[in-house]
Amino acid sequence: MTFHGLVIAHQDSSYDSKRGRIAQETLTCLDADQTVKLTDTVDCVFSAGLIPQASTMVGKTLAFFVDAVRPSNTMRPRFVVKGLAPAKS
């Protein structure tokens, strides 16, 4: 699945597990799709290092290649991202 999102925030969402530290990052996005629009923001979660300089992506519209939808403690969906590309206008 491809999700087009306008990045509004970046955060380090790494956590500790039984196997050690899991390095991951999260980009919070608004839905940029013009036909089927989600009403809330979406968290796009990916392994740290997958997207170089992820913090510089804030304010850009990107096409996220979603591998899975992960349950969340909040009402906002969490998409597990396997890659991204600049969104085509």
Phi and psi restraints in degrees (range 20) as a CNS / XPLOR table:
assign (resid 1 and name C) (resid 2 and name N)
       (resid 2 and name CA) (resid 2 and name C) 1.0 -112.6 20.0 2
assign (resid 2 and name N) (resid 2 and name CA)
       (resid 2 and name C) (resid 3 and name N) 1.0 133.8 20.0 2
assign (resid 2 and name C) (resid 3 and name N)
       (resid 3 and name CA) (resid 3 and name C) 1.0 -121.9 20.0 2
assign (resid 3 and name N) (resid 3 and name CA)
       (resid 3 and name C) (resid 4 and name N) 1.0 125.6 20.0 2
assign (resid 3 and name C) (resid 4 and name N)
       (resid 4 and name CA) (resid 4 and name C) 1.0 -96.7 20.0 2
assign (resid 4 and name N) (resid 4 and name CA)
       (resid 4 and name C) (resid 5 and name N) 1.0 121.0 20.0 2
assign (resid 4 and name C) (resid 5 and name N)
       (resid 5 and name CA) (resid 5 and name C) 1.0 -137.5 20.0 2
assign (resid 5 and name N) (resid 5 and name CA)
       (resid 5 and name C) (resid 6 and name N) 1.0 144.7 20.0 2
assign (resid 5 and name C) (resid 6 and name N)
       (resid 6 and name CA) (resid 6 and name C) 1.0 -91.7 20.0 2
assign (resid 6 and name N) (resid 6 and name CA)
       (resid 6 and name C) (resid 7 and name N) 1.0 116.1 20.0 2
assign (resid 6 and name C) (resid 7 and name N)
       (resid 7 and name CA) (resid 7 and name C) 1.0 -73.5 20.0 2
assign (resid 7 and name N) (resid 7 and name CA)
       (resid 7 and name C) (resid 8 and name N) 1.0 124.5 20.0 2
assign (resid 7 and name C) (resid 8 and name N)
       (resid 8 and name CA) (resid 8 and name C) 1.0 -114.1 20.0 2
assign (resid 8 and name N) (resid 8 and name CA)
       (resid 8 and name C) (resid 9 and name N) 1.0 -13.3 20.0 2
assign (resid 8 and name C) (resid 9 and name N)
       (resid 9 and name CA) (resid 9 and name C) 1.0 -159.7 20.0 2
assign (resid 9 and name N) (resid 9 and name CA)
       (resid 9 and name C) (resid 10 and name N) 1.0 154.0 20.0 2
assign (resid 9 and name C) (resid 10 and name N)
       (resid 10 and name CA) (resid 10 and name C) 1.0 -130.8 20.0 2
assign (resid 10 and name N) (resid 10 and name CA)
       (resid 10 and name C) (resid 11 and name N) 1.0 140.5 20.0 2
assign (resid 10 and name C) (resid 11 and name N)
       (resid 11 and name CA) (resid 11 and name C) 1.0 -150.2 20.0 2
assign (resid 11 and name N) (resid 11 and name CA)
       (resid 11 and name C) (resid 12 and name N) 1.0 152.4 20.0 2
assign (resid 11 and name C) (resid 12 and name N)
       (resid 12 and name CA) (resid 12 and name C) 1.0 -82.4 20.0 2
assign (resid 12 and name N) (resid 12 and name CA)
       (resid 12 and name C) (resid 13 and name N) 1.0 117.1 20.0 2
assign (resid 12 and name C) (resid 13 and name N)
       (resid 13 and name CA) (resid 13 and name C) 1.0 -113.9 20.0 2
assign (resid 13 and name N) (resid 13 and name CA)
       (resid 13 and name C) (resid 14 and name N) 1.0 30.9 20.0 2
assign (resid 13 and name C) (resid 14 and name N)
       (resid 14 and name CA) (resid 14 and name C) 1.0 -63.2 20.0 2
assign (resid 14 and name N) (resid 14 and name CA)
       (resid 14 and name C) (resid 15 and name N) 1.0 153.7 20.0 2
assign (resid 14 and name C) (resid 15 and name N)
       (resid 15 and name CA) (resid 15 and name C) 1.0 -148.9 20.0 2
assign (resid 15 and name N) (resid 15 and name CA)
       (resid 15 and name C) (resid 16 and name N) 1.0 163.5 20.0 2
assign (resid 15 and name C) (resid 16 and name N)
       (resid 16 and name CA) (resid 16 and name C) 1.0 -96.8 20.0 2
assign (resid 16 and name N) (resid 16 and name CA)
       (resid 16 and name C) (resid 17 and name N) 1.0 134.2 20.0 2
assign (resid 16 and name C) (resid 17 and name N)
       (resid 17 and name CA) (resid 17 and name C) 1.0 -124.5 20.0 2
assign (resid 17 and name N) (resid 17 and name CA)
       (resid 17 and name C) (resid 18 and name N) 1.0 -178.5 20.0 2
assign (resid 17 and name C) (resid 18 and name N)
       (resid 18 and name CA) (resid 18 and name C) 1.0 -63.6 20.0 2
assign (resid 18 and name N) (resid 18 and name CA)
       (resid 18 and name C) (resid 19 and name N) 1.0 -27.4 20.0 2
assign (resid 18 and name C) (resid 19 and name N)
       (resid 19 and name CA) (resid 19 and name C) 1.0 -89.1 20.0 2
assign (resid 19 and name N) (resid 19 and name CA)
       (resid 19 and name C) (resid 20 and name N) 1.0 -2.1 20.0 2
assign (resid 19 and name C) (resid 20 and name N)
       (resid 20 and name CA) (resid 20 and name C) 1.0 121.7 20.0 2
assign (resid 20 and name N) (resid 20 and name CA)
       (resid 20 and name C) (resid 21 and name N) 1.0 -165.2 20.0 2
assign (resid 20 and name C) (resid 21 and name N)
       (resid 21 and name CA) (resid 21 and name C) 1.0 -76.0 20.0 2
assign (resid 21 and name N) (resid 21 and name CA)
       (resid 21 and name C) (resid 22 and name N) 1.0 129.1 20.0 2
assign (resid 21 and name C) (resid 22 and name N)
       (resid 22 and name CA) (resid 22 and name C) 1.0 -103.7 20.0 2
assign (resid 22 and name N) (resid 22 and name CA)
       (resid 22 and name C) (resid 23 and name N) 1.0 110.9 20.0 2
assign (resid 22 and name C) (resid 23 and name N)
       (resid 23 and name CA) (resid 23 and name C) 1.0 -87.7 20.0 2
assign (resid 23 and name N) (resid 23 and name CA)
       (resid 23 and name C) (resid 24 and name N) 1.0 118.7 20.0 2
assign (resid 23 and name C) (resid 24 and name N)
       (resid 24 and name CA) (resid 24 and name C) 1.0 -148.2 20.0 2
assign (resid 24 and name N) (resid 24 and name CA)
       (resid 24 and name C) (resid 25 and name N) 1.0 161.9 20.0 2
assign (resid 24 and name C) (resid 25 and name N)
       (resid 25 and name CA) (resid 25 and name C) 1.0 -130.0 20.0 2
assign (resid 25 and name N) (resid 25 and name CA)
       (resid 25 and name C) (resid 26 and name N) 1.0 160.3 20.0 2
assign (resid 25 and name C) (resid 26 and name N)
       (resid 26 and name CA) (resid 26 and name C) 1.0 -132.0 20.0 2
assign (resid 26 and name N) (resid 26 and name CA)
       (resid 26 and name C) (resid 27 and name N) 1.0 132.4 20.0 2
assign (resid 26 and name C) (resid 27 and name N)
       (resid 27 and name CA) (resid 27 and name C) 1.0 -110.1 20.0 2
assign (resid 27 and name N) (resid 27 and name CA)
       (resid 27 and name C) (resid 28 and name N) 1.0 122.8 20.0 2
assign (resid 27 and name C) (resid 28 and name N)
       (resid 28 and name CA) (resid 28 and name C) 1.0 -90.5 20.0 2
assign (resid 28 and name N) (resid 28 and name CA)
       (resid 28 and name C) (resid 29 and name N) 1.0 130.3 20.0 2
assign (resid 28 and name C) (resid 29 and name N)
       (resid 29 and name CA) (resid 29 and name C) 1.0 -130.4 20.0 2
assign (resid 29 and name N) (resid 29 and name CA)
       (resid 29 and name C) (resid 30 and name N) 1.0 153.0 20.0 2
assign (resid 29 and name C) (resid 30 and name N)
       (resid 30 and name CA) (resid 30 and name C) 1.0 -96.1 20.0 2
assign (resid 30 and name N) (resid 30 and name CA)
       (resid 30 and name C) (resid 31 and name N) 1.0 145.9 20.0 2
assign (resid 30 and name C) (resid 31 and name N)
       (resid 31 and name CA) (resid 31 and name C) 1.0 -68.6 20.0 2
assign (resid 31 and name N) (resid 31 and name CA)
       (resid 31 and name C) (resid 32 and name N) 1.0 123.0 20.0 2
assign (resid 31 and name C) (resid 32 and name N)
       (resid 32 and name CA) (resid 32 and name C) 1.0 -99.8 20.0 2
assign (resid 32 and name N) (resid 32 and name CA)
       (resid 32 and name C) (resid 33 and name N) 1.0 2.6 20.0 2
assign (resid 32 and name C) (resid 33 and name N)
       (resid 33 and name CA) (resid 33 and name C) 1.0 -71.3 20.0 2
assign (resid 33 and name N) (resid 33 and name CA)
       (resid 33 and name C) (resid 34 and name N) 1.0 133.1 20.0 2
assign (resid 33 and name C) (resid 34 and name N)
       (resid 34 and name CA) (resid 34 and name C) 1.0 -88.8 20.0 2
assign (resid 34 and name N) (resid 34 and name CA)
       (resid 34 and name C) (resid 35 and name N) 1.0 -14.8 20.0 2
assign (resid 34 and name C) (resid 35 and name N)
       (resid 35 and name CA) (resid 35 and name C) 1.0 -99.5 20.0 2
assign (resid 35 and name N) (resid 35 and name CA)
       (resid 35 and name C) (resid 36 and name N) 1.0 -50.8 20.0 2
assign (resid 35 and name C) (resid 36 and name N)
       (resid 36 and name CA) (resid 36 and name C) 1.0 -118.0 20.0 2
assign (resid 36 and name N) (resid 36 and name CA)
       (resid 36 and name C) (resid 37 and name N) 1.0 103.3 20.0 2
assign (resid 36 and name C) (resid 37 and name N)
       (resid 37 and name CA) (resid 37 and name C) 1.0 -105.8 20.0 2
assign (resid 37 and name N) (resid 37 and name CA)
       (resid 37 and name C) (resid 38 and name N) 1.0 127.0 20.0 2
assign (resid 37 and name C) (resid 38 and name N)
       (resid 38 and name CA) (resid 38 and name C) 1.0 -73.0 20.0 2
assign (resid 38 and name N) (resid 38 and name CA)
       (resid 38 and name C) (resid 39 and name N) 1.0 145.9 20.0 2
assign (resid 38 and name C) (resid 39 and name N)
       (resid 39 and name CA) (resid 39 and name C) 1.0 -86.2 20.0 2
assign (resid 39 and name N) (resid 39 and name CA)
       (resid 39 and name C) (resid 40 and name N) 1.0 -16.1 20.0 2
assign (resid 39 and name C) (resid 40 and name N)
       (resid 40 and name CA) (resid 40 and name C) 1.0 -118.9 20.0 2
assign (resid 40 and name N) (resid 40 and name CA)
       (resid 40 and name C) (resid 41 and name N) 1.0 176.4 20.0 2
assign (resid 40 and name C) (resid 41 and name N)
       (resid 41 and name CA) (resid 41 and name C) 1.0 -78.5 20.0 2
assign (resid 41 and name N) (resid 41 and name CA)
       (resid 41 and name C) (resid 42 and name N) 1.0 164.5 20.0 2
assign (resid 41 and name C) (resid 42 and name N)
       (resid 42 and name CA) (resid 42 and name C) 1.0 -128.5 20.0 2
assign (resid 42 and name N) (resid 42 and name CA)
       (resid 42 and name C) (resid 43 and name N) 1.0 139.1 20.0 2
assign (resid 42 and name C) (resid 43 and name N)
       (resid 43 and name CA) (resid 43 and name C) 1.0 -96.2 20.0 2
assign (resid 43 and name N) (resid 43 and name CA)
       (resid 43 and name C) (resid 44 and name N) 1.0 122.4 20.0 2
assign (resid 43 and name C) (resid 44 and name N)
       (resid 44 and name CA) (resid 44 and name C) 1.0 -102.3 20.0 2
assign (resid 44 and name N) (resid 44 and name CA)
       (resid 44 and name C) (resid 45 and name N) 1.0 111.0 20.0 2
assign (resid 44 and name C) (resid 45 and name N)
       (resid 45 and name CA) (resid 45 and name C) 1.0 -103.4 20.0 2
assign (resid 45 and name N) (resid 45 and name CA)
       (resid 45 and name C) (resid 46 and name N) 1.0 137.6 20.0 2
assign (resid 45 and name C) (resid 46 and name N)
       (resid 46 and name CA) (resid 46 and name C) 1.0 -150.7 20.0 2
assign (resid 46 and name N) (resid 46 and name CA)
       (resid 46 and name C) (resid 47 and name N) 1.0 160.4 20.0 2
assign (resid 46 and name C) (resid 47 and name N)
       (resid 47 and name CA) (resid 47 and name C) 1.0 -65.1 20.0 2
assign (resid 47 and name N) (resid 47 and name CA)
       (resid 47 and name C) (resid 48 and name N) 1.0 139.8 20.0 2
assign (resid 47 and name C) (resid 48 and name N)
       (resid 48 and name CA) (resid 48 and name C) 1.0 -60.2 20.0 2
assign (resid 48 and name N) (resid 48 and name CA)
       (resid 48 and name C) (resid 49 and name N) 1.0 135.8 20.0 2
assign (resid 48 and name C) (resid 49 and name N)
       (resid 49 and name CA) (resid 49 and name C) 1.0 95.9 20.0 2
assign (resid 49 and name N) (resid 49 and name CA)
       (resid 49 and name C) (resid 50 and name N) 1.0 -16.8 20.0 2
assign (resid 49 and name C) (resid 50 and name N)
       (resid 50 and name CA) (resid 50 and name C) 1.0 -64.2 20.0 2
assign (resid 50 and name N) (resid 50 and name CA)
       (resid 50 and name C) (resid 51 and name N) 1.0 -40.2 20.0 2
assign (resid 50 and name C) (resid 51 and name N)
       (resid 51 and name CA) (resid 51 and name C) 1.0 -117.3 20.0 2
assign (resid 51 and name N) (resid 51 and name CA)
       (resid 51 and name C) (resid 52 and name N) 1.0 102.6 20.0 2
assign (resid 51 and name C) (resid 52 and name N)
       (resid 52 and name CA) (resid 52 and name C) 1.0 -60.5 20.0 2
assign (resid 52 and name N) (resid 52 and name CA)
       (resid 52 and name C) (resid 53 and name N) 1.0 137.7 20.0 2
assign (resid 52 and name C) (resid 53 and name N)
       (resid 53 and name CA) (resid 53 and name C) 1.0 53.5 20.0 2
assign (resid 53 and name N) (resid 53 and name CA)
       (resid 53 and name C) (resid 54 and name N) 1.0 50.4 20.0 2
assign (resid 53 and name C) (resid 54 and name N)
       (resid 54 and name CA) (resid 54 and name C) 1.0 -59.8 20.0 2
assign (resid 54 and name N) (resid 54 and name CA)
       (resid 54 and name C) (resid 55 and name N) 1.0 -30.4 20.0 2
assign (resid 54 and name C) (resid 55 and name N)
       (resid 55 and name CA) (resid 55 and name C) 1.0 -65.4 20.0 2
assign (resid 55 and name N) (resid 55 and name CA)
       (resid 55 and name C) (resid 56 and name N) 1.0 -20.0 20.0 2
assign (resid 55 and name C) (resid 56 and name N)
       (resid 56 and name CA) (resid 56 and name C) 1.0 -83.0 20.0 2
assign (resid 56 and name N) (resid 56 and name CA)
       (resid 56 and name C) (resid 57 and name N) 1.0 -2.4 20.0 2
assign (resid 56 and name C) (resid 57 and name N)
       (resid 57 and name CA) (resid 57 and name C) 1.0 -82.9 20.0 2
assign (resid 57 and name N) (resid 57 and name CA)
       (resid 57 and name C) (resid 58 and name N) 1.0 -9.5 20.0 2
assign (resid 57 and name C) (resid 58 and name N)
       (resid 58 and name CA) (resid 58 and name C) 1.0 -60.6 20.0 2
assign (resid 58 and name N) (resid 58 and name CA)
       (resid 58 and name C) (resid 59 and name N) 1.0 130.1 20.0 2
assign (resid 58 and name C) (resid 59 and name N)
       (resid 59 and name CA) (resid 59 and name C) 1.0 92.8 20.0 2
assign (resid 59 and name N) (resid 59 and name CA)
       (resid 59 and name C) (resid 60 and name N) 1.0 -3.0 20.0 2
assign (resid 59 and name C) (resid 60 and name N)
       (resid 60 and name CA) (resid 60 and name C) 1.0 -105.0 20.0 2
assign (resid 60 and name N) (resid 60 and name CA)
       (resid 60 and name C) (resid 61 and name N) 1.0 150.4 20.0 2
assign (resid 60 and name C) (resid 61 and name N)
       (resid 61 and name CA) (resid 61 and name C) 1.0 -97.4 20.0 2
assign (resid 61 and name N) (resid 61 and name CA)
       (resid 61 and name C) (resid 62 and name N) 1.0 126.9 20.0 2
assign (resid 61 and name C) (resid 62 and name N)
       (resid 62 and name CA) (resid 62 and name C) 1.0 -129.3 20.0 2
assign (resid 62 and name N) (resid 62 and name CA)
       (resid 62 and name C) (resid 63 and name N) 1.0 156.1 20.0 2
assign (resid 62 and name C) (resid 63 and name N)
       (resid 63 and name CA) (resid 63 and name C) 1.0 -101.3 20.0 2
assign (resid 63 and name N) (resid 63 and name CA)
       (resid 63 and name C) (resid 64 and name N) 1.0 114.0 20.0 2
assign (resid 63 and name C) (resid 64 and name N)
       (resid 64 and name CA) (resid 64 and name C) 1.0 -96.4 20.0 2
assign (resid 64 and name N) (resid 64 and name CA)
       (resid 64 and name C) (resid 65 and name N) 1.0 133.0 20.0 2
assign (resid 64 and name C) (resid 65 and name N)
       (resid 65 and name CA) (resid 65 and name C) 1.0 -94.2 20.0 2
assign (resid 65 and name N) (resid 65 and name CA)
       (resid 65 and name C) (resid 66 and name N) 1.0 106.9 20.0 2
assign (resid 65 and name C) (resid 66 and name N)
       (resid 66 and name CA) (resid 66 and name C) 1.0 -89.8 20.0 2
assign (resid 66 and name N) (resid 66 and name CA)
       (resid 66 and name C) (resid 67 and name N) 1.0 128.5 20.0 2
assign (resid 66 and name C) (resid 67 and name N)
       (resid 67 and name CA) (resid 67 and name C) 1.0 -91.3 20.0 2
assign (resid 67 and name N) (resid 67 and name CA)
       (resid 67 and name C) (resid 68 and name N) 1.0 -36.3 20.0 2
assign (resid 67 and name C) (resid 68 and name N)
       (resid 68 and name CA) (resid 68 and name C) 1.0 -159.7 20.0 2
assign (resid 68 and name N) (resid 68 and name CA)
       (resid 68 and name C) (resid 69 and name N) 1.0 161.6 20.0 2
assign (resid 68 and name C) (resid 69 and name N)
       (resid 69 and name CA) (resid 69 and name C) 1.0 -108.5 20.0 2
assign (resid 69 and name N) (resid 69 and name CA)
       (resid 69 and name C) (resid 70 and name N) 1.0 123.2 20.0 2
assign (resid 69 and name C) (resid 70 and name N)
       (resid 70 and name CA) (resid 70 and name C) 1.0 -103.0 20.0 2
assign (resid 70 and name N) (resid 70 and name CA)
       (resid 70 and name C) (resid 71 and name N) 1.0 141.8 20.0 2
assign (resid 70 and name C) (resid 71 and name N)
       (resid 71 and name CA) (resid 71 and name C) 1.0 -63.8 20.0 2
assign (resid 71 and name N) (resid 71 and name CA)
       (resid 71 and name C) (resid 72 and name N) 1.0 154.1 20.0 2
assign (resid 71 and name C) (resid 72 and name N)
       (resid 72 and name CA) (resid 72 and name C) 1.0 -134.6 20.0 2
assign (resid 72 and name N) (resid 72 and name CA)
       (resid 72 and name C) (resid 73 and name N) 1.0 156.1 20.0 2
assign (resid 72 and name C) (resid 73 and name N)
       (resid 73 and name CA) (resid 73 and name C) 1.0 -76.5 20.0 2
assign (resid 73 and name N) (resid 73 and name CA)
       (resid 73 and name C) (resid 74 and name N) 1.0 -17.0 20.0 2
assign (resid 73 and name C) (resid 74 and name N)
       (resid 74 and name CA) (resid 74 and name C) 1.0 -104.0 20.0 2
assign (resid 74 and name N) (resid 74 and name CA)
       (resid 74 and name C) (resid 75 and name N) 1.0 176.3 20.0 2
assign (resid 74 and name C) (resid 75 and name N)
       (resid 75 and name CA) (resid 75 and name C) 1.0 -76.2 20.0 2
assign (resid 75 and name N) (resid 75 and name CA)
       (resid 75 and name C) (resid 76 and name N) 1.0 -14.7 20.0 2
assign (resid 75 and name C) (resid 76 and name N)
       (resid 76 and name CA) (resid 76 and name C) 1.0 -80.1 20.0 2
assign (resid 76 and name N) (resid 76 and name CA)
       (resid 76 and name C) (resid 77 and name N) 1.0 133.3 20.0 2
assign (resid 76 and name C) (resid 77 and name N)
       (resid 77 and name CA) (resid 77 and name C) 1.0 -66.5 20.0 2
assign (resid 77 and name N) (resid 77 and name CA)
       (resid 77 and name C) (resid 78 and name N) 1.0 150.5 20.0 2
assign (resid 77 and name C) (resid 78 and name N)
       (resid 78 and name CA) (resid 78 and name C) 1.0 -119.2 20.0 2
assign (resid 78 and name N) (resid 78 and name CA)
       (resid 78 and name C) (resid 79 and name N) 1.0 116.3 20.0 2
assign (resid 78 and name C) (resid 79 and name N)
       (resid 79 and name CA) (resid 79 and name C) 1.0 -97.7 20.0 2
assign (resid 79 and name N) (resid 79 and name CA)
       (resid 79 and name C) (resid 80 and name N) 1.0 129.8 20.0 2
assign (resid 79 and name C) (resid 80 and name N)
       (resid 80 and name CA) (resid 80 and name C) 1.0 -86.0 20.0 2
assign (resid 80 and name N) (resid 80 and name CA)
       (resid 80 and name C) (resid 81 and name N) 1.0 118.9 20.0 2
assign (resid 80 and name C) (resid 81 and name N)
       (resid 81 and name CA) (resid 81 and name C) 1.0 -99.1 20.0 2
assign (resid 81 and name N) (resid 81 and name CA)
       (resid 81 and name C) (resid 82 and name N) 1.0 134.9 20.0 2
assign (resid 81 and name C) (resid 82 and name N)
       (resid 82 and name CA) (resid 82 and name C) 1.0 -108.0 20.0 2
assign (resid 82 and name N) (resid 82 and name CA)
       (resid 82 and name C) (resid 83 and name N) 1.0 -4.3 20.0 2
assign (resid 82 and name C) (resid 83 and name N)
       (resid 83 and name CA) (resid 83 and name C) 1.0 174.8 20.0 2
assign (resid 83 and name N) (resid 83 and name CA)
       (resid 83 and name C) (resid 84 and name N) 1.0 171.6 20.0 2
assign (resid 83 and name C) (resid 84 and name N)
       (resid 84 and name CA) (resid 84 and name C) 1.0 -153.4 20.0 2
assign (resid 84 and name N) (resid 84 and name CA)
       (resid 84 and name C) (resid 85 and name N) 1.0 164.9 20.0 2
assign (resid 84 and name C) (resid 85 and name N)
       (resid 85 and name CA) (resid 85 and name C) 1.0 -148.6 20.0 2
assign (resid 85 and name N) (resid 85 and name CA)
       (resid 85 and name C) (resid 86 and name N) 1.0 157.7 20.0 2
assign (resid 85 and name C) (resid 86 and name N)
       (resid 86 and name CA) (resid 86 and name C) 1.0 -60.9 20.0 2
assign (resid 86 and name N) (resid 86 and name CA)
       (resid 86 and name C) (resid 87 and name N) 1.0 139.1 20.0 2
assign (resid 86 and name C) (resid 87 and name N)
       (resid 87 and name CA) (resid 87 and name C) 1.0 -73.8 20.0 2
assign (resid 87 and name N) (resid 87 and name CA)
       (resid 87 and name C) (resid 88 and name N) 1.0 140.2 20.0 2
assign (resid 87 and name C) (resid 88 and name N)
       (resid 88 and name CA) (resid 88 and name C) 1.0 -85.2 20.0 2
assign (resid 88 and name N) (resid 88 and name CA)
       (resid 88 and name C) (resid 89 and name N) 1.0 136.3 20.0 2
